[in-house]
């Protein structure tokens, strides 16, 4: 599988008053990644690999993972692609046992650390893929800094095992899937390079799921994002978002105003998201975000944000 080396990265995008906001894409194959860059993405902000496990009757081997990650690393971008370790739960792993609550059990990084056959091939493939062009690594479902330290230690050990092979140790960041990340950000920020907010945060913050309709304009979710961003920025760490809210036009000025450094969207949403960023004044977006946070009803918050966008107050 090869990507088109002639693909050029889109120019940086800024708000009307010069505030830098990256617009990157989600992808699950190198072909999707290359296509996203053609459509204007500044890089791959979140590469997901769960399909590699769900499509097979067995886990992918190190060589199979490398065949995906190496061409991904070569896709042009303003900064290296972010590979998220598989966000699988115990029920999705071969020969699993039963868990009382898989959603709160061995999932994401917990599962990876419990199953060497999952984590070691992933990390070895990432180390080898990064030799051509560095990649970054995002850890899902982290609840303790000890989990981060264990992954970083294993990366170091595997890099030594691969002595004589070209490798590059990736920067490690966190998916802010659990409120624990924001609660312990003083410690987390010391051991990680970046943070990324996805759809899991609102589910675990609000104790709900897709079927019960968590609203991404809920003040609790937006306030959690604000707290995370302010604390991360105070420690010179950037925060990206790929949660469903970023695909709502009315939300883009709000997310910019909250301080997100990067908006990560599906390839088809890259061009309109770039346009929205370019149409927004950062100073105005901060005021809109503050007002949006004041609404008790998320429907009123969404309506206010949509009205501000429609009337050009952004």
C-alpha positions as CSV (number, residue, x, y, z in Angstrom):
1,X,0.0,0.0,0.0
2,X,1.5,3.3,-1.1
3,X,0.5,6.9,-0.7
4,X,1.0,9.6,-3.2
5,X,4.2,11.4,-2.3
6,X,3.2,14.4,-4.5
7,X,0.4,15.4,-2.2
8,X,1.1,18.8,-0.8
9,X,0.1,20.0,2.7
10,X,-2.5,22.9,2.7
11,X,-1.2,26.3,3.9
12,X,-1.8,27.1,7.6
13,X,-5.2,28.5,8.5
14,X,-5.8,31.4,10.9
15,X,-8.8,33.4,12.1
16,X,-9.5,36.8,10.6
17,X,-7.5,38.4,13.4
18,X,-4.5,36.1,13.0
19,X,-5.1,33.4,15.6
20,X,-3.6,30.1,14.5
21,X,-6.0,27.1,14.5
22,X,-4.9,23.8,12.9
23,X,-7.5,21.9,10.8
24,X,-6.5,18.2,10.6
25,X,-8.4,15.0,9.6
26,X,-9.5,11.7,11.0
27,X,-8.5,8.6,9.0
28,X,-8.4,4.8,9.4
29,X,-6.3,3.9,6.3
30,X,-3.3,5.5,4.6
31,X,-5.4,6.1,1.5
32,X,-8.0,8.0,3.6
33,X,-5.2,10.0,5.1
34,X,-3.7,10.9,1.7
35,X,-7.2,11.9,0.4
36,X,-7.8,14.1,3.5
37,X,-4.6,16.0,2.8
38,X,-5.6,16.5,-0.8
39,X,-8.8,18.0,0.5
40,X,-7.0,20.6,2.6
41,X,-6.1,18.9,5.9
42,X,-2.9,20.0,7.5
43,X,-2.2,16.4,8.6
44,X,-3.8,13.5,10.3
45,X,-4.9,14.5,13.8
46,X,-6.3,11.1,14.7
47,X,-5.6,7.8,13.0
48,X,-7.8,5.0,14.4
49,X,-6.8,1.3,14.0
50,X,-9.7,-0.6,15.6
51,X,-10.9,-1.9,12.1
52,X,-7.6,-3.8,11.8
53,X,-8.8,-5.9,14.7
54,X,-12.5,-6.2,13.9
55,X,-12.0,-7.2,10.3
56,X,-9.9,-10.2,11.2
57,X,-10.4,-13.4,13.2
58,X,-7.1,-12.7,14.9
59,X,-5.0,-9.6,16.0
60,X,-2.8,-8.0,13.3
61,X,0.8,-8.9,13.4
62,X,3.6,-6.4,13.8
63,X,4.4,-6.6,10.0
64,X,0.7,-6.0,9.2
65,X,0.6,-3.0,11.4
66,X,3.9,-1.7,10.0
67,X,2.4,-2.0,6.4
68,X,-0.3,0.5,7.5
69,X,1.7,2.8,9.7
70,X,4.7,3.3,7.5
71,X,2.8,4.8,4.5
72,X,0.7,6.8,7.0
73,X,3.9,8.3,8.4
74,X,4.9,9.4,4.9
75,X,1.6,11.3,4.3
76,X,2.6,15.1,4.3
77,X,1.5,17.2,7.2
78,X,2.3,20.3,9.1
79,X,3.3,18.0,12.0
80,X,3.4,14.2,12.4
81,X,0.3,12.0,12.2
82,X,-1.3,10.9,15.5
83,X,-1.9,7.2,15.9
84,X,-4.3,6.3,18.6
85,X,-3.7,2.9,20.2
86,X,-6.7,0.6,19.7
87,X,-9.7,1.6,21.9
88,X,-11.0,-2.0,22.3
89,X,-12.7,-3.5,25.3
90,X,-12.2,-7.0,26.8
91,X,-15.2,-8.4,24.9
92,X,-13.6,-7.6,21.6
93,X,-10.3,-9.4,22.3
94,X,-9.9,-13.1,21.2
95,X,-10.4,-15.7,24.0
96,X,-11.7,-13.0,26.4
97,X,-13.4,-13.8,29.6
98,X,-16.6,-12.1,30.7
99,X,-16.7,-8.7,32.5
100,X,-19.5,-7.3,34.5
101,X,-19.3,-3.9,32.8
102,X,-17.0,-3.9,29.7
103,X,-17.4,-0.1,29.2
104,X,-15.7,0.4,32.6
105,X,-13.4,-2.5,32.6
106,X,-10.3,-3.5,30.7
107,X,-10.6,-1.1,27.8
108,X,-8.2,1.1,25.8
109,X,-4.9,1.4,27.5
110,X,-6.0,-0.9,30.4
111,X,-6.6,-3.7,27.9
112,X,-3.3,-3.0,26.1
113,X,-1.3,-3.2,29.3
114,X,-3.1,-6.4,30.3
115,X,-2.4,-8.1,27.0
116,X,1.2,-8.1,25.8
117,X,0.1,-9.6,22.5
118,X,-1.8,-6.4,21.8
119,X,0.6,-3.7,23.0
120,X,4.0,-4.9,22.0
121,X,3.3,-5.4,18.2
122,X,1.6,-2.0,18.2
123,X,4.5,-0.2,19.8
124,X,7.2,-2.0,17.7
125,X,5.3,-1.1,14.5
126,X,5.0,2.6,15.6
127,X,8.7,2.7,16.5
128,X,9.7,1.3,13.1
129,X,7.2,3.4,11.1
130,X,8.5,6.6,12.7
131,X,12.0,6.0,11.3
132,X,11.1,7.5,7.9
133,X,9.0,10.3,9.4
134,X,8.1,10.6,13.1
135,X,4.5,9.9,14.2
136,X,2.8,10.7,17.5
137,X,1.0,8.3,19.8
138,X,-2.3,8.9,21.6
139,X,-3.2,6.7,24.5
140,X,-7.0,6.0,25.0
141,X,-8.9,5.6,28.2
142,X,-6.2,6.7,30.5
143,X,-7.2,7.1,34.2
144,X,-3.8,7.1,35.9
145,X,-0.4,8.6,35.1
146,X,1.1,5.2,36.0
147,X,-0.4,3.8,32.8
148,X,1.4,6.5,30.8
149,X,4.7,5.7,32.5
150,X,4.3,2.0,31.8
151,X,3.8,2.7,28.1
152,X,6.8,5.1,27.9
153,X,9.0,2.5,29.7
154,X,7.9,-0.2,27.3
155,X,8.7,2.1,24.3
156,X,12.2,2.6,25.7
157,X,12.7,-1.1,26.2
158,X,11.4,-2.0,22.7
159,X,13.6,0.7,21.1
160,X,16.6,-1.1,22.8
161,X,15.4,-4.5,21.5
162,X,15.3,-3.0,18.0
163,X,18.9,-1.8,18.2
164,X,20.3,-2.0,14.7
165,X,16.9,-1.2,13.2
166,X,16.0,2.3,12.3
167,X,13.4,3.5,14.9
168,X,12.1,6.8,16.3
169,X,10.5,7.0,19.7
170,X,7.2,8.9,19.3
171,X,5.8,11.8,21.4
172,X,3.1,10.4,23.6
173,X,-0.2,12.2,24.2
174,X,-3.5,11.4,25.9
175,X,-7.1,11.0,24.7
176,X,-9.1,12.9,27.3
177,X,-11.7,10.2,27.5
178,X,-12.1,10.3,31.2
179,X,-12.6,13.2,33.6
180,X,-9.6,11.9,35.5
181,X,-7.3,13.4,32.8
182,X,-8.5,16.9,33.6
183,X,-8.6,16.2,37.4
184,X,-4.9,15.1,37.4
185,X,-3.7,17.3,34.6
186,X,-0.8,18.7,36.7
187,X,0.7,15.2,36.8
188,X,-0.5,14.1,33.3
189,X,1.0,17.2,31.6
190,X,4.4,16.4,33.0
191,X,4.5,13.0,31.2
192,X,2.6,13.8,27.9
193,X,3.1,16.0,24.9
194,X,-0.5,16.8,23.9
195,X,-4.2,16.1,24.7
196,X,-7.1,15.2,22.5
197,X,-10.8,15.4,23.3
198,X,-13.0,12.8,21.5
199,X,-16.6,11.6,21.9
200,X,-15.8,9.4,24.9
201,X,-15.4,12.4,27.3
202,X,-19.1,13.5,27.3
203,X,-20.2,9.9,27.8
204,X,-18.1,9.3,30.9
205,X,-18.6,12.9,32.2
206,X,-22.4,12.7,31.9
207,X,-22.8,9.0,32.6
208,X,-24.7,8.3,29.3
209,X,-24.3,6.9,25.9
210,X,-25.2,7.7,22.3
211,X,-28.7,6.1,22.7
212,X,-29.5,8.4,25.6
213,X,-28.6,11.5,23.7
214,X,-25.7,13.3,25.4
215,X,-25.7,16.9,24.1
216,X,-22.3,18.3,23.3
217,X,-23.6,21.9,23.9
218,X,-24.2,20.9,27.6
219,X,-22.4,23.4,29.9
220,X,-20.9,20.6,31.9
221,X,-19.0,19.3,28.8
222,X,-18.0,22.7,27.5
223,X,-16.8,23.7,31.0
224,X,-14.8,20.5,31.3
225,X,-13.2,21.4,27.9
226,X,-12.4,24.9,29.1
227,X,-10.8,23.7,32.3
228,X,-8.7,21.1,30.4
229,X,-7.6,23.6,27.8
230,X,-6.6,26.4,30.4
231,X,-4.6,23.9,32.5
232,X,-3.0,22.3,29.5
233,X,-2.0,25.7,28.0
234,X,-0.6,26.8,31.4
235,X,1.8,23.9,31.0
236,X,2.5,24.7,27.3
237,X,0.6,21.7,26.0
238,X,-1.8,21.9,23.0
239,X,-5.3,20.4,22.9
240,X,-7.1,19.0,19.9
241,X,-10.8,18.0,19.5
242,X,-12.5,15.5,17.3
243,X,-15.7,15.0,19.2
244,X,-19.0,15.2,17.2
245,X,-19.5,18.8,18.2
246,X,-16.7,20.0,15.9
247,X,-18.8,18.9,12.9
248,X,-21.5,21.4,13.8
249,X,-20.9,24.7,12.0
250,X,-22.3,26.7,14.9
251,X,-19.8,25.0,17.3
252,X,-16.6,26.0,15.4
253,X,-16.5,29.6,16.8
254,X,-17.3,28.3,20.2
255,X,-14.5,25.7,20.1
256,X,-12.1,28.3,18.9
257,X,-13.2,30.7,21.7
258,X,-12.7,27.9,24.3
259,X,-9.1,27.7,23.1
260,X,-8.8,24.5,21.2
261,X,-5.6,24.5,19.2
262,X,-6.7,22.0,16.6
263,X,-10.0,20.9,15.0
264,X,-9.9,17.3,13.7
265,X,-12.7,16.4,11.3
266,X,-13.6,13.8,8.7
267,X,-12.0,14.4,5.3
268,X,-15.3,15.7,3.8
269,X,-15.5,18.4,6.5
270,X,-12.0,19.8,6.1
271,X,-12.7,22.5,3.5
272,X,-15.8,23.9,5.2
273,X,-14.1,23.9,8.6
274,X,-11.1,25.7,7.2
275,X,-13.5,28.3,5.8
276,X,-15.3,28.7,9.1
277,X,-12.0,29.3,10.9
278,X,-11.0,31.9,8.4
279,X,-14.3,33.7,8.8
280,X,-14.1,33.8,12.6
281,X,-12.6,36.6,14.7
282,X,-10.8,35.0,17.7
283,X,-11.6,38.0,20.0
284,X,-15.3,37.6,19.1
285,X,-15.3,33.8,19.4
286,X,-14.0,34.1,23.0
287,X,-17.1,36.3,23.9
288,X,-19.4,33.8,22.1
289,X,-17.9,30.9,24.0
290,X,-18.3,32.6,27.3
291,X,-21.9,33.4,26.6
292,X,-22.6,29.9,25.4
293,X,-21.3,28.5,28.7
294,X,-23.9,30.6,30.6
295,X,-26.9,28.7,29.2
296,X,-28.5,26.1,31.4
297,X,-30.3,24.5,28.5
298,X,-28.0,23.1,25.8
299,X,-30.7,23.7,23.2
300,X,-30.6,27.4,24.0
301,X,-26.8,27.4,23.9
302,X,-26.8,25.8,20.4
303,X,-29.5,28.3,19.2
304,X,-27.4,31.2,20.4
305,X,-24.2,29.9,18.7
306,X,-26.1,29.3,15.5
307,X,-27.7,32.8,15.6
308,X,-24.3,34.4,16.2
309,X,-22.8,32.6,13.2
310,X,-25.8,33.3,10.9
311,X,-25.7,37.0,11.7
312,X,-22.0,37.3,11.2
313,X,-21.2,38.2,14.8
314,X,-18.2,35.8,14.9
